[in-house]
Amino acid sequence: MSNVRRYLSNARQSAMESFSNADGFIDQDLSFTGDDFFRADGGMGMGQQDIQTSQPYIVNVTSTSGSAVANFNILGSYQFINSTGFTNGSLTVGSITVSSGIPDITYQEMLYQFMNNPYSVGLTYIQSATANQVLQTLSVNTRDANGNLAQKTLVPTIDPYQQQTNIIAMKYAYRIDGFTKIIIAQVLANATLSLYFYPADNINLARALGGQPVSRQFGTPPVTNGQTIKLRA
């Protein structure tokens, strides 16, 4: 049996044995934390020192509004992928433009990937030249096809020992897929903002073609001090 056929057979059997969220109640599929995110803060588990460091997905938010814009949504691939506001791969909503911070990759291409290759975020790095923009609360919203909703609020805080006031690194664990939206409480007047999403792990079905696990985990991003998490056997 080929690797792909074996993977599809196992996936089919797993689906037959336990349907995802079939009881209609929110379960681990919408959970933001737990065993699925045991390394989601980027810390290496025992014996995992050789795990490759993740590269971030970078999203830029630029406002030309003279006043603050409340509750601005980014990501949300399923909802926004076909928005009419896309120009050359960047999305403009009103006075705010969302674009990719990675050369030769557009924001629209990012949304396509997030629909097909979900991942869990271990570290969110926020940077802005606009005073107090990095202190704006972020809300992570997700749902499933049953209509169940889940929300997690991320409250940025500046480390009292850091000198910079325009950057924040947050070690919160959450998942990004096609349903996931991140709501910025306020995009301040004429603000610029960059969000770096460092994956702790991701899913790519194409890995099965080479006989590899479809899930891959990553090590500590180099923007913060390392942290070791020990798990009980």
N, CA, C and O of each residue as an XYZ file, in Angstrom:
932
protein
N       0.852     -1.194      0.000
C       0.000      0.000      0.000
C       0.888      1.245      0.000
O       1.813      1.337      0.807
N       0.624      2.204     -0.891
C       1.435      3.414     -0.955
C       1.231      4.252      0.291
O       0.255      4.079      1.021
N       2.185      5.180      0.532
C       2.083      6.051      1.701
C       0.814      6.896      1.671
O       0.148      7.075      2.691
N       0.489      7.417      0.481
C      -0.705      8.256      0.370
C      -1.952      7.432      0.649
O      -2.835      7.861      1.392
N      -2.021      6.236      0.044
C      -3.189      5.384      0.257
C      -3.313      4.977      1.714
O      -4.416      4.926      2.258
N      -2.162      4.683      2.358
C      -2.193      4.311      3.771
C      -2.697      5.474      4.627
O      -3.487      5.279      5.552
N      -2.229      6.690      4.307
C      -2.683      7.856      5.061
C      -4.183      8.078      4.901
O      -4.890      8.306      5.881
N      -4.666      8.009      3.654
C      -6.090      8.231      3.413
C      -6.932      7.145      4.083
O      -8.018      7.425      4.590
N      -6.432      5.901      4.084
C      -7.154      4.812      4.733
C      -7.255      5.046      6.229
O      -8.313      4.847      6.826
N      -6.138      5.475      6.842
C      -6.150      5.747      8.279
C      -7.065      6.918      8.608
O      -7.790      6.888      9.602
N      -7.028      7.951      7.768
C      -7.874      9.117      8.011
C      -9.347      8.750      7.901
O     -10.174      9.200      8.695
N      -9.667      7.916      6.893
C     -11.052      7.486      6.711
C     -11.535      6.660      7.893
O     -12.666      6.818      8.352
N     -10.667      5.775      8.382
C     -11.030      4.942      9.524
C     -11.241      5.792     10.765
O     -12.174      5.564     11.535
N     -10.357      6.782     10.955
C     -10.498      7.668     12.108
C     -11.798      8.442     12.050
O     -12.459      8.639     13.070
N     -12.170      8.886     10.839
C     -13.420      9.637     10.682
C     -14.630      8.766     10.980
O     -15.614      9.233     11.555
N     -14.553      7.491     10.586
C     -15.663      6.579     10.848
C     -15.837      6.338     12.344
O     -16.958      6.199     12.833
N     -14.714      6.290     13.069
C     -14.772      5.974     14.492
C     -15.208      7.160     15.335
O     -15.870      6.991     16.359
N     -14.836      8.366     14.905
C     -15.153      9.534     15.726
C     -15.308     10.750     14.840
O     -14.313     11.317     14.386
N     -16.555     11.166     14.585
C     -16.790     12.335     13.778
C     -16.416     13.594     14.544
O     -16.697     13.709     15.737
N     -15.773     14.548     13.849
C     -15.337     15.791     14.485
C     -16.547     16.608     14.922
O     -17.331     17.084     14.101
N     -16.677     16.756     16.258
C     -17.701     17.636     16.828
C     -19.117     17.238     16.407
O     -19.990     18.099     16.298
N     -19.358     15.937     16.168
C     -20.641     15.503     15.639
C     -21.782     15.676     16.625
O     -22.948     15.671     16.231
N     -21.457     15.831     17.912
C     -22.523     16.002     18.891
C     -23.044     17.432     18.932
O     -23.993     17.728     19.658
N     -22.427     18.322     18.154
C     -22.909     19.695     18.089
C     -22.404     20.580     19.199
O     -22.790     21.747     19.275
N     -21.542     20.057     20.073
C     -21.022     20.857     21.161
C     -19.559     21.185     20.932
O     -18.838     20.417     20.296
N     -19.122     22.319     21.445
C     -17.726     22.706     21.312
C     -16.862     21.718     22.070
O     -17.086     21.467     23.254
N     -15.865     21.153     21.382
C     -14.951     20.222     22.027
C     -13.531     20.626     21.696
O     -13.269     21.800     21.435
N     -12.605     19.671     21.701
C     -11.205     20.012     21.497
C     -10.946     20.625     20.122
O      -9.939     21.312     19.946
N     -11.815     20.401     19.150
C     -11.595     20.981     17.832
C     -11.590     22.497     17.875
O     -10.954     23.137     17.037
N     -12.289     23.081     18.838
C     -12.307     24.535     18.969
C     -11.514     25.010     20.182
O     -11.529     26.194     20.518
N     -10.828     24.089     20.830
C     -10.060     24.458     22.014
C      -8.835     25.268     21.607
O      -8.166     24.938     20.628
N      -8.542     26.327     22.357
C      -7.380     27.146     22.064
C      -6.124     26.595     22.727
O      -5.014     26.837     22.253
N      -6.290     25.862     23.814
C      -5.137     25.338     24.525
C      -5.386     23.881     24.868
O      -6.463     23.347     24.602
N      -4.391     23.242     25.457
C      -4.536     21.846     25.834
C      -3.399     21.022     25.270
O      -2.372     21.570     24.870
N      -3.571     19.710     25.234
C      -2.497     18.828     24.809
C      -2.051     19.095     23.375
O      -0.882     18.895     23.047
N      -2.974     19.549     22.510
C      -2.594     19.812     21.131
C      -1.577     20.941     21.025
O      -0.878     21.058     20.017
N      -1.491     21.770     22.056
C      -0.605     22.922     22.025
C       0.484     22.802     23.078
O       0.927     23.809     23.630
N       0.925     21.562     23.366
C       1.865     21.378     24.467
C       3.199     22.051     24.202
O       3.952     22.295     25.145
N       3.517     22.358     22.959
C       4.727     23.093     22.662
C       4.402     24.415     21.980
O       5.252     24.994     21.303
N       3.211     24.880     22.152
C       2.761     26.022     21.367
C       3.385     27.335     21.784
O       3.265     28.329     21.068
N       4.060     27.362     22.946
C       4.743     28.592     23.310
C       6.137     28.650     22.710
O       6.904     29.568     22.997
N       6.466     27.670     21.875
C       7.761     27.658     21.225
C       8.824     26.969     22.039
O       9.948     26.816     21.559
N       8.521     26.540     23.260
C       9.501     25.858     24.087
C       9.705     24.443     23.611
O       8.768     23.805     23.131
N      10.923     23.941     23.738
C      11.215     22.594     23.280
C      10.928     21.582     24.363
O      11.289     21.779     25.523
N      10.284     20.507     23.987
C      10.040     19.421     24.907
C      11.289     18.585     25.087
O      12.308     18.838     24.445
N      11.216     17.598     25.950
C      12.355     16.741     26.211
C      12.759     16.007     24.943
O      11.928     15.390     24.276
N      14.063     16.084     24.612
C      14.555     15.379     23.445
C      14.208     16.035     22.129
O      14.343     15.410     21.078
N      13.757     17.300     22.159
C      13.322     17.964     20.936
C      14.254     19.107     20.553
O      13.847     20.009     19.820
N      15.498     19.087     21.033
C      16.400     20.201     20.809
C      16.746     20.406     19.335
O      17.191     21.488     18.953
N      16.544     19.371     18.494
C      16.930     19.474     17.099
C      15.784     19.933     16.203
O      15.933     19.953     14.981
N      14.649     20.300     16.784
C      13.505     20.733     15.987
C      13.807     22.093     15.349
O      14.331     22.996     16.000
N      13.473     22.217     14.085
C      13.762     23.432     13.344
C      12.913     24.601     13.850
O      11.744     24.432     14.196
N      13.525     25.787     13.885
C      12.806     26.994     14.283
C      11.824     27.399     13.189
O      12.143     27.305     12.003
N      10.648     27.842     13.574
C       9.642     28.236     12.592
C       9.952     29.609     12.016
O      10.598     30.440     12.655
N       9.475     29.829     10.792
C       9.525     31.142     10.176
C       8.139     31.777     10.302
O       7.133     31.079     10.177
N       8.071     33.077     10.546
C       6.769     33.690     10.783
C       6.019     34.020      9.504
O       6.620     34.267      8.459
N       4.701     34.020      9.606
C       3.856     34.658      8.607
C       3.690     36.104      9.066
O       3.366     36.353     10.227
N       3.911     37.055      8.163
C       3.910     38.474      8.540
C       2.761     39.183      7.833
O       2.645     39.136      6.608
N       1.916     39.841      8.622
C       0.784     40.590      8.085
C       0.946     42.057      8.482
O       1.115     42.373      9.660
N       0.893     42.946      7.497
C       1.000     44.385      7.736
C      -0.376     45.037      7.651
O      -1.171     44.733      6.761
N      -0.638     45.930      8.586
C      -1.894     46.688      8.601
C      -1.537     48.169      8.555
O      -0.793     48.658      9.406
N      -2.065     48.882      7.564
C      -1.742     50.296      7.381
C      -3.026     51.105      7.266
O      -3.890     50.812      6.440
N      -3.136     52.130      8.111
C      -4.333     52.971      8.105
C      -4.000     54.369      7.604
O      -2.965     54.934      7.956
N      -4.888     54.923      6.776
C      -4.773     56.307      6.328
C      -5.879     57.162      6.936
O      -6.072     58.311      6.541
N      -6.607     56.592      7.902
C      -7.702     57.317      8.540
C      -7.159     58.294      9.581
O      -6.190     58.001     10.281
N      -7.788     59.434      9.670
C      -7.395     60.423     10.664
C      -7.936     60.141     12.041
O      -7.646     60.881     12.980
N      -8.721     59.082     12.186
C      -9.261     58.698     13.490
C      -9.134     57.193     13.653
O      -8.892     56.470     12.687
N      -9.300     56.729     14.885
C      -9.156     55.304     15.170
C     -10.310     54.515     14.551
O     -11.441     54.995     14.481
N     -10.004     53.303     14.107
C     -11.013     52.396     13.556
C     -11.147     51.229     14.520
O     -10.170     50.535     14.802
N     -12.363     51.009     15.028
C     -12.594     49.986     16.048
C     -12.928     48.637     15.425
O     -13.546     48.557     14.363
N     -12.498     47.567     16.122
C     -12.869     46.188     15.796
C     -12.592     45.842     14.324
O     -13.492     45.466     13.573
N     -11.348     45.980     13.952
C     -10.956     45.693     12.570
C     -10.515     44.235     12.449
O      -9.713     43.750     13.248
N     -11.053     43.541     11.435
C     -10.797     42.111     11.232
C      -9.651     41.873     10.260
O      -9.556     42.529      9.222
N      -8.777     40.922     10.608
C      -7.830     40.394      9.654
C      -7.982     38.870      9.618
O      -8.675     38.287     10.452
N      -7.327     38.236      8.644
C      -7.464     36.798      8.384
C      -8.924     36.486      8.022
O      -9.515     37.220      7.230
N      -9.523     35.423      8.575
C     -10.883     35.060      8.178
C     -10.953     34.657      6.717
O     -11.746     35.204      5.950
N     -10.109     33.686      6.330
C      -9.973     33.324      4.920
C     -11.289     33.001      4.244
O     -11.569     33.516      3.161
N     -12.115     32.145      4.870
C     -13.369     31.733      4.238
C     -14.272     32.923      3.943
O     -14.980     32.937      2.937
N     -14.245     33.911      4.815
C     -15.141     35.056      4.666
C     -14.592     36.110      3.703
O     -15.353     36.728      2.958
N     -13.278     36.315      3.718
C     -12.721     37.475      3.011
C     -11.915     37.147      1.761
O     -11.476     38.067      1.071
N     -11.700     35.864      1.441
C     -10.800     35.514      0.360
C     -11.248     36.086     -0.984
O     -10.411     36.383     -1.837
N     -12.546     36.244     -1.182
C     -13.045     36.755     -2.461
C     -13.550     38.192     -2.365
O     -14.364     38.626     -3.180
N     -13.070     38.919     -1.379
C     -13.501     40.309     -1.214
C     -13.118     41.158     -2.426
O     -12.073     40.954     -3.044
N     -13.977     42.101     -2.745
C     -13.724     42.975     -3.901
C     -12.618     43.982     -3.621
O     -12.142     44.643     -4.544
N     -12.202     44.112     -2.370
C     -11.183     45.097     -2.017
C      -9.760     44.673     -2.318
O      -8.822     45.419     -2.036
N      -9.578     43.476     -2.891
C      -8.226     43.015     -3.200
C      -7.673     43.734     -4.432
O      -8.334     43.814     -5.467
N      -6.452     44.255     -4.302
C      -5.718     44.837     -5.415
C      -4.282     44.356     -5.330
O      -3.583     44.631     -4.355
N      -3.847     43.641     -6.350
C      -2.486     43.088     -6.369
C      -2.189     42.257     -5.123
O      -1.066     42.248     -4.617
N      -3.206     41.568     -4.644
C      -3.008     40.660     -3.519
C      -3.133     41.278     -2.150
O      -3.080     40.554     -1.156
N      -3.296     42.591     -2.047
C      -3.515     43.265     -0.773
C      -4.982     43.650     -0.650
O      -5.633     43.956     -1.648
N      -5.495     43.634      0.557
C      -6.915     43.902      0.788
C      -7.100     45.267      1.441
O      -6.522     45.549      2.490
N      -7.915     46.112      0.807
C      -8.232     47.424      1.365
C      -9.691     47.444      1.794
O     -10.594     47.187      0.998
N      -9.901     47.755      3.068
C     -11.247     47.884      3.623
C     -11.369     49.291      4.185
O     -10.760     49.614      5.205
N     -12.155     50.127      3.518
C     -12.263     51.518      3.945
C     -10.915     52.218      3.814
O     -10.363     52.318      2.719
N     -10.396     52.698      4.927
C      -9.126     53.431      4.925
C      -7.951     52.576      5.384
O      -6.863     53.096      5.631
N      -8.167     51.260      5.502
C      -7.125     50.371      6.021
C      -6.770     49.322      4.976
O      -7.647     48.708      4.368
N      -5.477     49.129      4.781
C      -4.977     48.122      3.844
C      -4.227     47.038      4.607
O      -3.387     47.328      5.459
N      -4.541     45.787      4.289
C      -3.865     44.631      4.882
C      -3.030     43.976      3.795
O      -3.540     43.651      2.722
N      -1.757     43.785      4.070
C      -0.851     43.247      3.066
C       0.113     42.257      3.701
O       0.197     42.147      4.924
N       0.827     41.552      2.865
C       1.829     40.598      3.330
C       3.144     41.312      3.599
O       3.518     42.239      2.880
N       3.840     40.876      4.639
C       5.157     41.420      4.934
C       6.272     40.534      4.415
O       7.438     40.743      4.748
N       5.923     39.538      3.594
C       6.905     38.609      3.041
C       7.039     38.868      1.548
O       6.038     38.843      0.832
N       8.258     39.119      1.058
C       8.450     39.418     -0.367
C       7.934     38.288     -1.256
O       8.104     37.108     -0.951
N       7.301     38.679     -2.362
C       6.819     37.762     -3.401
C       5.658     36.877     -2.936
O       5.253     35.970     -3.663
N       5.129     37.120     -1.765
C       3.943     36.418     -1.279
C       2.889     37.458     -0.949
O       3.155     38.383     -0.182
N       1.699     37.323     -1.512
C       0.649     38.298     -1.248
C      -0.201     37.869     -0.048
O      -0.192     36.709      0.363
N      -0.919     38.823      0.488
C      -1.835     38.538      1.596
C      -2.923     37.570      1.144
O      -3.330     36.694      1.908
N      -3.391     37.719     -0.080
C      -4.424     36.812     -0.588
C      -3.897     35.384     -0.680
O      -4.620     34.435     -0.379
N      -2.647     35.228     -1.090
C      -2.043     33.897     -1.128
C      -1.921     33.309      0.274
O      -2.104     32.106      0.461
N      -1.615     34.145      1.256
C      -1.579     33.682      2.647
C      -2.925     33.113      3.062
O      -2.996     32.041      3.663
N      -3.991     33.834      2.740
C      -5.324     33.376      3.120
C      -5.647     32.035      2.480
O      -6.256     31.178      3.120
N      -5.251     31.841      1.229
C      -5.465     30.550      0.577
C      -4.730     29.447      1.331
O      -5.277     28.366      1.550
N      -3.488     29.725      1.728
C      -2.731     28.700      2.445
C      -3.349     28.395      3.795
O      -3.419     27.231      4.191
N      -3.798     29.413      4.510
C      -4.371     29.198      5.838
C      -5.649     28.368      5.762
O      -5.981     27.655      6.708
N      -6.371     28.457      4.636
C      -7.566     27.633      4.460
C      -7.202     26.161      4.359
O      -7.919     25.299      4.867
N      -6.083     25.876      3.701
C      -5.730     24.490      3.391
C      -4.702     23.882      4.326
O      -4.660     22.661      4.484
N      -3.869     24.713      4.952
C      -2.823     24.228      5.847
C      -2.940     24.924      7.200
O      -2.195     25.867      7.466
N      -3.851     24.485      8.056
C      -4.001     25.133      9.365
C      -2.756     24.958     10.220
O      -1.964     24.040     10.007
N      -2.596     25.843     11.182
C      -1.442     25.761     12.067
C      -1.788     26.377     13.419
O      -2.733     27.158     13.534
N      -1.018     26.020     14.428
C      -1.177     26.636     15.738
C      -0.058     27.645     15.952
O       1.102     27.381     15.635
N      -0.411     28.782     16.484
C       0.537     29.857     16.727
C       1.126     29.682     18.129
O       0.394     29.482     19.098
N       2.443     29.758     18.225
C       3.086     29.665     19.525
C       3.484     31.021     20.051
O       3.482     31.252     21.260
N       3.833     31.936     19.130
C       4.266     33.265     19.540
C       3.737     34.294     18.556
O       3.857     34.118     17.344
N       3.154     35.362     19.071
C       2.675     36.470     18.250
C       3.532     37.681     18.563
O       3.592     38.135     19.706
N       4.192     38.197     17.545
C       5.101     39.322     17.707
C       4.460     40.530     17.036
O       4.127     40.476     15.852
N       4.285     41.616     17.776
C       3.607     42.805     17.274
C       4.581     43.972     17.261
O       5.294     44.211     18.236
N       4.603     44.691     16.158
C       5.495     45.840     16.029
C       4.749     46.986     15.369
O       4.008     46.783     14.407
N       4.948     48.201     15.892
C       4.298     49.374     15.311
C       5.100     50.624     15.634
O       5.620     50.784     16.739
N       5.188     51.511     14.638
C       5.829     52.800     14.858
C       4.861     53.806     15.462
O       5.258     54.910     15.835
N       3.598     53.427     15.558
C       2.566     54.308     16.105
C       2.449     54.100     17.607
O       2.257     52.974     18.064
N       2.561     55.157     18.365
C       2.534     55.070     19.817
C       1.264     54.382     20.301
O       0.163     54.722     19.868
N       1.422     53.409     21.203
C       0.328     52.690     21.875
C      -0.424     51.711     20.984
O      -1.343     51.045     21.461
N      -0.067     51.600     19.708
C      -0.789     50.658     18.857
C      -0.559     49.218     19.311
O      -1.480     48.403     19.254
N       0.639     48.895     19.755
C       0.939     47.519     20.158
C       0.181     47.119     21.422
O       0.120     45.933     21.747
N      -0.396     48.080     22.139
C      -1.125     47.777     23.370
C      -2.597     47.479     23.118
O      -3.333     47.173     24.056
N      -3.034     47.564     21.872
C      -4.434     47.306     21.563
C      -4.738     45.808     21.668
O      -3.993     44.969     21.161
N      -5.835     45.502     22.329
C      -6.241     44.111     22.547
C      -6.574     43.415     21.227
O      -7.153     44.014     20.320
N      -6.196     42.137     21.140
C      -6.553     41.302     19.993
C      -7.536     40.233     20.446
O      -7.380     39.667     21.528
N      -8.532     39.956     19.641
C      -9.482     38.874     19.920
C      -9.381     37.837     18.813
O      -9.511     38.161     17.632
N      -9.148     36.588     19.203
C      -9.082     35.490     18.239
C     -10.444     34.801     18.225
O     -10.878     34.253     19.239
N     -11.106     34.830     17.090
C     -12.427     34.219     16.938
C     -12.354     33.060     15.959
O     -11.760     33.182     14.888
N     -12.956     31.942     16.323
C     -13.037     30.815     15.399
C     -14.386     30.135     15.565
O     -15.089     30.363     16.549
N     -14.736     29.311     14.615
C     -15.996     28.578     14.673
C     -15.866     27.321     13.834
O     -14.829     27.084     13.215
N     -16.920     26.514     13.814
C     -16.919     25.331     12.969
C     -18.192     25.303     12.143
O     -19.042     26.185     12.264
N     -18.316     24.286     11.304
C     -19.451     24.211     10.383
C     -20.758     23.896     11.088
O     -21.822     23.999     10.477
N     -20.706     23.506     12.388
C     -21.923     23.333     13.177
C     -22.468     24.655     13.683
O     -23.585     24.722     14.196
N     -21.660     25.724     13.533
C     -22.066     27.028     14.028
C     -21.559     27.325     15.419
O     -21.877     28.378     15.971
N     -20.772     26.422     16.013
C     -20.210     26.671     17.338
C     -19.116     27.727     17.253
O     -18.341     27.771     16.297
N     -19.072     28.566     18.265
C     -18.140     29.690     18.283
C     -17.188     29.577     19.466
O     -17.539     29.025     20.509
N     -15.981     30.103     19.293
C     -15.025     30.191     20.393
C     -14.233     31.480     20.228
O     -13.922     31.889     19.110
N     -13.911     32.112     21.342
C     -13.173     33.373     21.298
C     -12.147     33.406     22.419
O     -12.395     32.942     23.532
N     -10.989     33.966     22.095
C      -9.944     34.137     23.093
C      -9.395     35.552     22.966
O      -9.097     36.004     21.860
N      -9.261     36.248     24.080
C      -8.757     37.613     24.084
C      -7.277     37.619     24.440
O      -6.872     37.040     25.448
N      -6.479     38.272     23.617
C      -5.049     38.409     23.864
C      -4.785     39.841     24.323
O      -5.073     40.794     23.599
N      -4.241     39.986     25.518
C      -3.981     41.308     26.085
C      -2.479     41.577     26.043
O      -1.729     40.986     26.819
N      -2.032     42.455     25.153
C      -0.598     42.743     25.067
C      -0.115     43.505     26.303
O      -0.779     44.430     26.771
N       1.021     43.113     26.812
C       1.650     43.817     27.928
C       3.137     43.947     27.648
O       3.769     43.009     27.164
N       3.689     45.106     27.953
C       5.112     45.345     27.733
C       5.887     44.821     28.929
O       5.569     45.145     30.073
N       6.893     44.021     28.668
C       7.754     43.500     29.716
C       8.421     44.670     30.440
O       9.024     45.525     29.790
N       8.328     44.727     31.764
C       8.918     45.857     32.498
C      10.428     45.956     32.331
O      11.019     46.994     32.630
N      11.055     44.887     31.857
C      12.505     44.891     31.690
C      12.945     45.234     30.271
O      14.143     45.320     29.998
N      11.985     45.433     29.362
C      12.372     45.785     28.003
C      12.371     47.293     27.838
O      11.598     48.007     28.477
N      13.256     47.761     26.966
C      13.379     49.201     26.751
C      12.485     49.688     25.629
O      12.032     50.833     25.652
N      12.221     48.834     24.642
C      11.399     49.255     23.513
C       9.930     49.304     23.918
O       9.446     48.454     24.665
N       9.240     50.305     23.413
C       7.806     50.421     23.680
C       6.974     50.189     22.420
O       5.747     50.285     22.452
N       7.642     49.885     21.322
C       6.915     49.710     20.053
C       6.855     48.262     19.602
O       6.419     47.981     18.485
N       7.291     47.327     20.465
C       7.231     45.909     20.118
C       6.750     45.111     21.319
O       7.037     45.453     22.466
N       6.017     44.042     21.037
C       5.540     43.138     22.089
C       5.572     41.715     21.530
O       5.192     41.478     20.383
N       6.028     40.780     22.350
C       5.981     39.368     21.999
C       5.037     38.674     22.968
O       5.231     38.735     24.183
N       4.006     38.008     22.428
C       2.995     37.368     23.272
C       3.030     35.861     23.077
O       2.904     35.375     21.954
N       3.201     35.126     24.159
C       3.215     33.662     24.111
C       1.827     33.129     24.439
O       1.594     32.593     25.523
N       0.923     33.280     23.503
C      -0.415     32.718     23.610
C      -0.572     31.635     22.547
O      -0.086     31.784     21.426
N      -1.241     30.564     22.896
C      -1.462     29.468     21.958
C      -2.863     29.560     21.365
O      -3.854     29.650     22.090
N      -2.930     29.537     20.033
C      -4.221     29.499     19.355
C      -4.024     28.965     17.949
O      -2.908     28.929     17.431
N      -5.122     28.553     17.343
C      -5.086     27.936     16.031
C      -5.554     28.909     14.960
O      -6.459     29.712     15.187
N      -4.931     28.828     13.793
C      -5.381     29.610     12.643
C      -5.761     28.648     11.522
O      -4.944     27.844     11.074
N      -7.009     28.741     11.079
C      -7.475     28.007      9.910
C      -8.376     28.941      9.118
O      -8.362     30.152      9.335
N      -9.154     28.390      8.207
C      -9.976     29.238      7.348
C     -11.044     30.024      8.085
O     -11.470     31.077      7.610
N     -11.485     29.536      9.231
C     -12.512     30.225     10.003
C     -11.941     31.320     10.901
O     -12.657     32.255     11.261
N     -10.685     31.220     11.260
C     -10.118     32.083     12.298
C      -9.995     33.530     11.855
O      -9.428     33.830     10.805
N     -10.535     34.416     12.673
C     -10.368     35.854     12.477
C      -9.671     36.438     13.705
O      -9.883     35.982     14.828
N      -8.850     37.435     13.479
C      -8.246     38.191     14.568
C      -8.785     39.610     14.493
O      -8.657     40.286     13.473
N      -9.383     40.045     15.579
C     -10.016     41.356     15.629
C      -9.137     42.298     16.445
O      -8.892     42.058     17.628
N      -8.669     43.356     15.819
C      -7.863     44.372     16.496
C      -8.820     45.378     17.121
O      -9.638     45.977     16.424
N      -8.719     45.563     18.434
C      -9.675     46.425     19.144
C      -9.733     47.817     18.544
O     -10.818     48.371     18.362
N      -8.565     48.393     18.233
C      -8.523     49.692     17.568
C      -7.269     49.788     16.702
O      -6.156     49.534     17.164
N      -7.468     50.157     15.453
C      -6.351     50.575     14.616
C      -6.306     52.092     14.733
O      -7.204     52.786     14.255
N      -5.273     52.596     15.360
C      -5.207     54.018     15.677
C      -5.018     54.862     14.423
O      -4.685     54.346     13.356
N      -5.235     56.167     14.566
C      -5.168     57.089     13.429
C      -3.814     57.013     12.734
O      -2.766     57.134     13.368
N      -3.854     56.809     11.409
C      -2.653     56.763     10.568
C      -1.620     55.763     11.089
O      -0.415     55.985     10.973
N      -2.101     54.673     11.657
C      -1.210     53.691     12.277
C      -0.636     52.729     11.249
O      -1.246     52.455     10.215
N       0.530     52.234     11.552
C       1.118     51.107     10.838
C       1.363     50.010     11.867
O       1.773     50.287     12.995
N       1.113     48.777     11.479
C       1.186     47.666     12.418
C       1.614     46.410     11.673
O       1.098     46.114     10.595
N       2.556     45.673     12.248
C       2.974     44.392     11.691
C       2.760     43.309     12.725
O       3.152     43.461     13.882
N       2.136     42.209     12.310
C       1.920     41.060     13.179
C       2.676     39.870     12.617
O       2.517     39.513     11.450
N       3.500     39.262     13.458
C       4.296     38.098     13.079
C       3.700     36.875     13.786
O       3.658     36.825     15.015
N       3.246     35.905     13.020
C       2.671     34.683     13.582
C       3.686     33.546     13.440
O       3.928     33.053     12.339
N       4.274     33.137     14.564
C       5.257     32.053     14.548
C       4.548     30.729     14.818
O       4.008     30.538     15.907
N       4.536     29.813     13.853
C       3.870     28.526     14.076
C       4.607     27.664     15.100
O       5.836     27.597     15.101
N       3.846     27.012     15.961
C       4.384     25.968     16.826
C       4.270     24.620     16.131
O       5.092     23.730     16.348
N       3.254     24.474     15.297
C       3.112     23.297     14.450
C       2.166     23.639     13.312
O       1.407     24.604     13.397
N       2.211     22.847     12.246
C       1.282     23.058     11.144
C       0.920     21.738     10.493
O       1.544     20.709     10.751
N      -0.094     21.783      9.648
C      -0.585     20.612      8.931
C      -0.397     20.831      7.439
O      -0.802     21.861      6.900
N       0.221     19.856      6.768
C       0.371     19.907      5.321
C       0.191     18.492      4.788
O       1.071     17.647      4.951
N      -0.947     18.233      4.152
C      -1.260     16.884      3.671
C      -0.258     16.396      2.627
O      -0.085     15.190      2.453
N       0.402     17.323      1.930
C       1.343     16.924      0.888
C       2.551     16.188      1.462
O       3.230     15.469      0.729
N       2.833     16.350      2.752
C       3.962     15.638      3.349
C       3.767     14.125      3.263
O       4.739     13.370      3.222
N       2.509     13.685      3.235
C       2.240     12.254      3.160
C       2.754     11.661      1.855
O       3.015     10.460      1.788
N       2.902     12.475      0.824
C       3.404     11.976     -0.454
C       4.831     11.465     -0.327
O       5.256     10.586     -1.077
N       5.564     12.022      0.628
C       6.926     11.584      0.862
C       7.068     10.659      2.045
O       8.176     10.401      2.517
N       5.934     10.154      2.529
C       5.964      9.237      3.654
C       6.220      9.901      4.984
O       6.599      9.225      5.941
N       6.024     11.230      5.081
C       6.260     11.968      6.307
C       4.935     12.245      7.029
O       3.882     12.251      6.392
N       4.974     12.472      8.339
C       3.754     12.859      9.056
C       3.212     14.183      8.516
O       3.979     15.076      8.157
N       1.898     14.300      8.463
C       1.311     15.533      7.928
C       1.448     16.689      8.902
O       1.320     17.847      8.504
N       1.707     16.398     10.173
C       1.889     17.437     11.173
C       3.379     17.634     11.438
O       4.139     16.668     11.507
N       3.788     18.890     11.585
C       5.186     19.194     11.863
C       5.268     20.207     12.991
O       4.500     21.169     13.024
N       6.195     19.994     13.913
C       6.382     20.892     15.041
C       7.662     21.697     14.865
O       8.594     21.276     14.179
N       7.686     22.876     15.507
C       8.808     23.789     15.358
C       9.362     24.199     16.712
O       8.684     24.102     17.735
N      10.605     24.657     16.698
C      11.288     25.048     17.926
C      11.076     26.506     18.271
O      10.288     27.208     17.638
N      11.795     26.943     19.284
C      11.632     28.273     19.837
C      12.021     29.361     18.848
O      13.139     29.330     18.334
N      11.149     30.322     18.559
C      11.532     31.454     17.712
C      12.650     32.247     18.377
O      12.719     32.287     19.605
N      13.524     32.877     17.602
C      14.688     33.551     18.166
C      14.412     34.934     18.726
O      15.358     35.661     19.029
N      13.140     35.332     18.879
C      12.847     36.691     19.332
C      12.663     36.781     20.839
O      12.584     37.883     21.383
N      12.593     35.642     21.523
C      12.452     35.646     22.978
C      13.380     34.604     23.566
O      13.917     33.753     22.857
N      13.558     34.686     24.880
C      14.361     33.681     25.552
C      13.683     32.329     25.467
O      12.456     32.248     25.508
N      14.462     31.270     25.348
C      13.906     29.933     25.263
C      13.225     29.514     26.547
O      13.545     30.016     27.625
N      12.300     28.607     26.430
C      11.570     28.089     27.576
C      11.423     26.594     27.415
O      11.061     26.111     26.343
N      11.705     25.855     28.482
C      11.597     24.413     28.443
C      10.343     23.961     29.164
O      10.076     24.378     30.291
N       9.566     23.095     28.498
C       8.354     22.566     29.090
C       8.539     21.066     29.272
O       8.836     20.352     28.315
N       8.366     20.593     30.491
C       8.476     19.166     30.767
C       7.091     18.576     30.892
O       6.241     19.109     31.606
N       6.864     17.479     30.199
C       5.564     16.818     30.211
C       5.638     15.565     31.046
O       6.646     14.858     31.040
N       4.580     15.296     31.757
C       4.515     14.058     32.505
C       4.285     12.893     31.571
O       3.581     13.014     30.568
N       4.881     11.769     31.904
C       4.729     10.585     31.078
C       3.302     10.051     31.189
O       2.969      9.046     30.561
